[in-house]
Amino acid sequence: MKLSKANKIAGRITNEQLATMFEYAKKEIEDWRDLSITNKNITKGAAWNKYGKNFDVDKKYSPGWKIEAVQEFGDHLPGDIKRGNTKSQTRDRDKPYHEEPVF
């Protein structure tokens, strides 16, 4: 997930939603040897040990920690959380105007 999107989501996500994200990631990630998104020197397995291994719903986490956790595992968020509620994402867009090129 891109950092800008992770930043927006991390600002409004709850610890319960983070716990759900970690559960989905645990089930959906098949190759834990893939490179981490937040740090190219470690694998997803090492990133899991940093963020998901000892996650506690009752603990308060720093905004930076949440941003990195969402950036790493945010692709495993439920759809309603991942989409957000911004106007640009929810409004219908018209199809772009197109003409066949004249050669």
Backbone as ProteinMPNN parsed JSONL, in Angstrom:
{"seq_chain_A": "MKLSKANKIAGRITNEQLATMFEYAKKEIEDWRDLSITNKNITKGAAWNKYGKNFDVDKKYSPGWKIEAVQEFGDHLPGDIKRGNTKSQTRDRDKPYHEEPVF", "coords_chain_A": {"N_chain_A": [[0.849, -1.174, 0.0], [0.447, 2.252, -0.716], [2.285, 4.912, 0.836], [0.969, 7.389, 1.307], [-1.746, 6.709, 1.271], [-1.784, 4.839, 3.347], [-1.165, 6.532, 5.446], [-3.474, 8.133, 5.631], [-5.406, 6.199, 6.309], [-4.343, 5.166, 8.709], [-4.734, 7.248, 10.449], [-7.379, 7.101, 11.213], [-8.009, 4.511, 11.936], [-8.955, 1.864, 14.164], [-7.747, -0.045, 17.016], [-9.017, -2.514, 17.086], [-9.725, -2.86, 14.432], [-7.182, -2.977, 13.345], [-6.361, -5.387, 14.48], [-8.06, -7.145, 13.126], [-7.07, -6.759, 10.548], [-4.503, -7.886, 10.847], [-5.207, -10.552, 11.354], [-6.425, -11.28, 8.913], [-4.192, -10.93, 7.246], [-2.494, -12.904, 8.229], [-3.825, -15.199, 7.383], [-3.977, -14.851, 4.599], [-1.462, -14.285, 3.419], [0.863, -15.977, 1.559], [3.568, -16.41, 0.856], [5.951, -15.782, 2.983], [8.48, -14.966, 2.633], [8.703, -12.93, 0.852], [9.758, -9.59, 0.019], [9.625, -6.947, 2.404], [7.395, -4.153, 2.407], [7.791, -1.768, 3.749], [10.452, -1.838, 4.51], [13.054, -2.705, 2.662], [15.123, -4.377, 3.331], [14.311, -6.463, 4.863], [12.147, -9.351, 5.268], [8.631, -10.18, 4.687], [7.958, -11.856, 6.753], [9.715, -11.101, 8.825], [8.769, -8.515, 9.146], [6.235, -9.102, 10.061], [6.875, -10.154, 12.569], [7.694, -7.832, 13.776], [5.401, -6.165, 13.782], [2.881, -7.633, 13.943], [3.129, -9.878, 15.611], [3.132, -9.614, 18.503], [0.865, -8.051, 18.895], [-1.307, -5.985, 20.71], [-4.555, -5.305, 21.523], [-5.394, -3.557, 23.488], [-3.322, -1.812, 23.935], [-1.799, 1.4, 23.437], [-0.686, 2.647, 20.417], [1.919, 4.335, 18.617], [1.431, 6.969, 16.181], [3.232, 6.75, 13.999], [4.01, 4.067, 14.099], [1.566, 2.832, 13.545], [1.127, 3.774, 10.93], [3.233, 2.532, 9.508], [2.584, -0.172, 9.968], [0.084, -0.366, 8.706], [0.852, 0.335, 6.133], [2.43, -1.853, 5.492], [0.727, -4.143, 5.857], [-1.755, -3.349, 5.018], [-3.073, -4.042, 2.679], [-4.562, -6.155, 3.35], [-6.723, -5.339, 4.736], [-10.227, -5.172, 5.593], [-12.601, -4.437, 2.979], [-14.312, -2.144, 3.389], [-12.918, -0.529, 5.161], [-10.535, -0.088, 3.834], [-11.309, 1.346, 1.585], [-12.327, 3.829, 2.522], [-13.92, 7.062, 3.063], [-13.828, 9.223, 1.317], [-14.732, 11.888, -0.922], [-13.688, 11.819, -3.539], [-13.273, 9.149, -3.963], [-15.759, 7.98, -3.801], [-17.575, 9.163, -5.548], [-19.297, 8.965, -8.676], [-17.705, 8.6, -11.745], [-17.582, 10.092, -14.966], [-17.255, 8.554, -18.172], [-14.233, 9.018, -19.998], [-13.905, 11.43, -22.627], [-13.641, 10.405, -25.993], [-12.156, 10.101, -29.193], [-11.705, 8.507, -32.291], [-8.478, 8.241, -33.708], [-7.449, 10.252, -36.474], [-5.806, 9.454, -39.324]], "CA_chain_A": [[0.0, 0.0, 0.0], [1.224, 3.493, -0.775], [2.443, 5.603, 2.115], [-0.047, 8.43, 1.483], [-3.008, 6.046, 1.612], [-1.597, 4.272, 4.68], [-1.208, 7.653, 6.387], [-4.877, 8.51, 5.815], [-6.108, 5.123, 7.017], [-3.801, 5.041, 10.063], [-5.277, 8.316, 11.276], [-8.745, 6.839, 11.667], [-8.215, 3.096, 12.207], [-8.961, 1.476, 15.575], [-6.95, -1.234, 17.298], [-9.804, -3.685, 16.712], [-9.593, -2.993, 12.988], [-5.817, -3.45, 13.114], [-6.337, -6.811, 14.819], [-8.7, -7.829, 11.999], [-6.116, -6.704, 9.443], [-3.451, -8.87, 11.106], [-5.796, -11.885, 11.181], [-6.55, -11.509, 7.469], [-2.844, -11.067, 6.687], [-1.987, -14.212, 8.637], [-4.484, -16.213, 6.565], [-3.875, -14.613, 3.16], [-0.092, -14.232, 2.909], [1.355, -17.321, 1.281], [5.023, -16.433, 0.864], [6.447, -14.855, 3.992], [9.847, -14.59, 2.257], [8.655, -11.736, 0.002], [10.331, -8.406, 0.66], [8.751, -6.022, 3.112], [7.122, -2.896, 1.715], [8.326, -0.641, 4.518], [11.896, -1.948, 4.65], [13.489, -3.677, 1.65], [16.187, -5.222, 3.875], [13.718, -7.558, 5.625], [11.046, -10.042, 4.594], [7.32, -10.003, 5.315], [7.999, -12.601, 8.015], [10.356, -10.242, 9.825], [7.843, -7.403, 9.394], [5.175, -9.649, 10.909], [7.4, -10.234, 13.931], [7.781, -6.465, 14.301], [4.091, -5.521, 13.944], [1.732, -8.462, 14.249], [3.386, -10.98, 16.531], [2.707, -9.318, 19.881], [-0.092, -6.948, 18.852], [-2.242, -5.956, 21.835], [-5.662, -4.398, 21.211], [-5.554, -2.573, 24.564], [-2.157, -0.936, 24.004], [-1.824, 2.571, 22.559], [0.462, 2.636, 19.517], [2.235, 5.655, 18.058], [0.964, 7.148, 14.799], [4.235, 6.237, 13.066], [3.914, 2.609, 14.12], [0.336, 2.466, 12.828], [1.316, 4.044, 9.502], [4.072, 1.478, 8.95], [1.842, -1.439, 10.004], [-0.937, -0.305, 7.655], [1.532, 0.308, 4.842], [2.908, -3.214, 5.261], [-0.322, -5.157, 5.814], [-3.026, -2.701, 4.71], [-3.764, -4.712, 1.577], [-5.383, -7.2, 3.958], [-7.832, -4.715, 5.467], [-11.541, -5.355, 4.969], [-12.84, -3.458, 1.927], [-14.911, -0.886, 3.826], [-11.889, 0.285, 5.806], [-9.534, 0.242, 2.826], [-11.844, 2.359, 0.666], [-12.491, 5.13, 3.163], [-15.147, 7.782, 2.743], [-13.554, 10.501, 0.683], [-15.586, 12.159, -2.075], [-13.064, 11.421, -4.799], [-13.352, 7.704, -4.107], [-17.13, 7.495, -3.82], [-18.405, 9.746, -6.596], [-19.252, 8.303, -9.972], [-16.952, 9.357, -12.743], [-18.01, 9.899, -16.34], [-16.224, 7.998, -19.033], [-13.528, 10.11, -20.682], [-14.244, 11.705, -24.023], [-12.703, 9.736, -26.88], [-12.364, 10.104, -30.633], [-10.741, 7.68, -33.009], [-7.493, 9.092, -34.363], [-7.532, 10.384, -37.928], [-4.45, 9.378, -39.876]], "C_chain_A": [[0.892, 1.233, 0.0], [1.207, 4.208, 0.569], [1.35, 6.64, 2.336], [-1.396, 7.821, 1.878], [-2.925, 5.441, 3.013], [-1.689, 5.357, 5.748], [-2.654, 8.064, 6.674], [-5.624, 7.465, 6.63], [-5.649, 5.039, 8.468], [-4.352, 6.114, 10.996], [-6.66, 8.032, 11.825], [-9.011, 5.382, 12.06], [-8.157, 2.82, 13.715], [-8.085, 0.238, 15.764], [-7.696, -2.515, 16.946], [-9.71, -3.941, 15.207], [-8.183, -3.443, 12.603], [-5.704, -4.941, 13.406], [-6.97, -7.632, 13.703], [-7.756, -7.869, 10.801], [-5.027, -7.758, 9.634], [-3.976, -10.305, 10.948], [-5.933, -12.232, 9.701], [-5.171, -11.727, 6.835], [-2.272, -12.447, 7.006], [-2.56, -15.324, 7.758], [-4.143, -16.085, 5.079], [-2.454, -14.607, 2.609], [0.433, -15.655, 2.758], [2.873, -17.412, 1.363], [5.549, -15.358, 1.806], [7.881, -14.417, 3.697], [9.869, -13.405, 1.292], [9.227, -10.55, 0.767], [9.258, -7.547, 1.31], [8.555, -4.757, 2.289], [7.792, -1.724, 2.432], [9.841, -0.657, 4.642], [12.383, -3.064, 3.729], [14.617, -4.581, 2.136], [15.645, -6.394, 4.679], [12.579, -8.183, 4.824], [9.723, -9.729, 5.301], [7.259, -10.737, 6.65], [8.614, -11.779, 9.132], [9.465, -9.051, 10.159], [6.696, -7.873, 10.279], [5.643, -9.704, 12.361], [7.49, -8.859, 14.579], [6.402, -5.901, 14.634], [2.99, -6.448, 14.476], [1.908, -9.49, 15.339], [2.821, -10.735, 17.934], [1.693, -8.177, 19.926], [-1.102, -7.084, 19.988], [-3.303, -4.89, 21.557], [-5.78, -3.282, 22.248], [-4.397, -1.585, 24.669], [-2.333, 0.245, 23.051], [-0.535, 2.594, 21.742], [0.665, 4.025, 18.93], [1.704, 5.746, 16.637], [1.946, 6.599, 13.767], [4.194, 4.724, 12.964], [2.693, 2.15, 13.333], [0.484, 2.666, 11.323], [2.138, 2.928, 8.861], [3.346, 0.133, 8.92], [0.786, -1.482, 8.904], [-0.286, -0.334, 6.287], [1.961, -1.123, 4.506], [1.77, -4.204, 5.024], [-1.686, -4.602, 5.441], [-3.773, -3.31, 3.541], [-4.688, -5.813, 2.091], [-6.483, -6.629, 4.855], [-9.152, -5.094, 4.809], [-11.829, -4.192, 4.022], [-13.396, -2.135, 2.398], [-13.902, 0.022, 4.5], [-10.89, 0.773, 4.761], [-10.016, 1.352, 1.893], [-11.932, 3.731, 1.293], [-13.763, 5.81, 2.693], [-14.886, 9.114, 2.059], [-14.394, 10.659, -0.576], [-14.98, 11.632, -3.369], [-13.148, 9.918, -5.027], [-14.786, 7.223, -4.279], [-17.966, 8.053, -4.96], [-18.25, 8.961, -7.901], [-18.515, 9.196, -10.954], [-17.519, 9.048, -14.121], [-16.876, 9.255, -17.115], [-15.531, 9.15, -19.752], [-13.985, 10.235, -22.131], [-13.184, 11.051, -24.903], [-13.121, 9.913, -28.328], [-11.323, 9.189, -31.243], [-9.738, 8.597, -33.71], [-7.69, 9.084, -35.879], [-6.118, 10.406, -38.456], [-4.403, 9.892, -41.273]], "O_chain_A": [[1.949, 1.256, 0.631], [0.244, 4.118, 1.331], [0.846, 6.762, 3.452], [-2.102, 8.367, 2.726], [-3.884, 5.519, 3.78], [-2.23, 5.125, 6.829], [-3.016, 8.312, 7.824], [-6.385, 7.804, 7.536], [-6.471, 4.86, 9.366], [-4.426, 5.903, 12.206], [-7.076, 8.653, 12.803], [-10.122, 5.051, 12.475], [-7.403, 3.464, 14.444], [-7.728, -0.438, 14.799], [-7.075, -3.5, 16.548], [-9.627, -5.087, 14.764], [-8.008, -4.2, 11.648], [-5.037, -5.674, 12.676], [-6.468, -8.706, 13.367], [-7.653, -8.888, 10.12], [-4.666, -8.45, 8.682], [-3.255, -11.174, 10.459], [-5.6, -13.341, 9.284], [-5.006, -12.604, 5.988], [-1.643, -13.079, 6.157], [-1.859, -16.281, 7.427], [-4.033, -17.091, 4.378], [-2.261, -14.901, 1.429], [0.442, -16.432, 3.713], [3.407, -18.391, 1.886], [5.585, -14.177, 1.463], [8.44, -13.593, 4.421], [10.947, -12.921, 0.944], [9.189, -10.509, 1.996], [8.134, -7.444, 0.818], [9.454, -4.342, 1.557], [8.298, -0.802, 1.792], [10.457, 0.387, 4.857], [12.144, -4.241, 3.998], [15.029, -5.479, 1.401], [16.418, -7.236, 5.136], [12.112, -7.619, 3.834], [9.698, -9.102, 6.36], [6.583, -10.288, 7.575], [8.103, -11.758, 10.252], [9.405, -8.621, 11.311], [6.235, -7.132, 11.148], [4.899, -9.345, 13.274], [7.375, -8.737, 15.798], [6.241, -5.23, 15.653], [2.247, -6.061, 15.378], [0.925, -9.932, 15.934], [2.107, -11.58, 18.474], [1.665, -7.415, 20.892], [-1.676, -8.151, 20.202], [-2.982, -3.716, 21.377], [-6.218, -2.179, 21.921], [-4.487, -0.614, 25.42], [-2.941, 0.109, 21.989], [0.565, 2.565, 22.295], [-0.285, 4.792, 18.766], [1.542, 4.729, 15.962], [1.523, 6.037, 12.757], [4.326, 4.163, 11.876], [2.768, 1.202, 12.552], [0.029, 1.84, 10.533], [1.782, 2.431, 7.792], [3.477, -0.62, 7.954], [0.61, -2.507, 8.246], [-0.811, -0.962, 5.368], [1.86, -1.547, 3.355], [1.834, -5.013, 4.098], [-2.684, -5.317, 5.538], [-4.983, -3.119, 3.416], [-5.505, -6.341, 1.337], [-7.096, -7.355, 5.637], [-9.198, -5.316, 3.599], [-11.35, -3.08, 4.244], [-13.007, -1.09, 1.876], [-14.027, 1.244, 4.411], [-10.451, 1.922, 4.806], [-9.229, 2.194, 1.462], [-11.628, 4.721, 0.628], [-14.584, 5.204, 2.005], [-15.672, 10.047, 2.221], [-14.732, 9.67, -1.225], [-15.685, 11.062, -4.201], [-13.098, 9.463, -6.17], [-15.007, 6.156, -4.851], [-18.986, 7.458, -5.309], [-17.202, 8.377, -8.176], [-18.702, 10.412, -10.968], [-17.889, 7.912, -14.417], [-15.703, 9.39, -16.768], [-16.17, 10.15, -20.079], [-14.396, 9.261, -22.761], [-11.989, 11.122, -24.613], [-14.309, 9.878, -28.647], [-10.193, 9.109, -30.762], [-10.128, 9.632, -34.251], [-8.042, 8.069, -36.479], [-5.321, 11.268, -38.087], [-3.339, 9.902, -41.893]]}, "name": "protein", "num_of_chains": 1, "seq": "MKLSKANKIAGRITNEQLATMFEYAKKEIEDWRDLSITNKNITKGAAWNKYGKNFDVDKKYSPGWKIEAVQEFGDHLPGDIKRGNTKSQTRDRDKPYHEEPVF"}
